[in-house]
Amino acid sequence: MLSAASARRRVTFKDQAAADLATFLNVNEFADSLDIDGSSVAGVLMNDEAPGPAEDDGVTQLEQTLYARAADFDQAPVVRQRLTVNDRQANVVRVDQDQGMLIIRLRWFDS
């Protein structure tokens, strides 16, 4: 006969990763509601690198990493694709996917 503790379902790594993702992408916790190409997506934009070198005519390249749930996209973005995030256009320079999360590196051009 199983004890009550043994009878309880064990939490797996995948279960915990899904719970962590739900917390990280919760707009009441860490995430913001972002307008990405006309769709509302819970995501986190991280300012995790210093601006790149200045280009011609004083244009500076700024990069950010966008974290979002893969299920919130019909298709994962691809490198060189343009995404409109909150009415600003960015170029996708890298896309990774891990445990249901998309990690999208965006490059903005500001003058």
Residue, then its C-alpha position, 0 to 999 in steps of 0.5 A: m500500500l502506498s503512503a499518502a506522500s508516495a501517492r502524490r504526483r511527483v513534480t518533474f523538471k519539465d513541470q517546474a520549468a513550465a511553472d517558472l515560465a508561467t511566472f516569468l511571462n506573467v504580466n502581473e509579475f515580470a512580463d509586459s504586454l507587448d504588441i508584436d506585429g499586431s498581436s498582444v504577447a506577454g514578453v520581457l525585453m531585456n537591456d542586456e548589452a551596451p549599444g553597438p558602435a556608431e554607424d554612418d550618419g550617427v546611427t547607433q545600433l541598440e540590441q535587446t533580447l526578447y523572451a516570449r512563449a513560443a506558443d504565442f507565435d504562429q511561427a517562430p521568427v527567423v534571422r533577418q525578419r523584421l518585427t514591429v514591437n510596440d510600434r518600433q521596427a527591429n531586425v531579428v539577429r538571433v532566435d533560440q528556443d528552450q523549454g517552450m520559450l523563444i529567446i529573440r535577439l533584436r537590433w534597433f536603429d536609433s539616431 
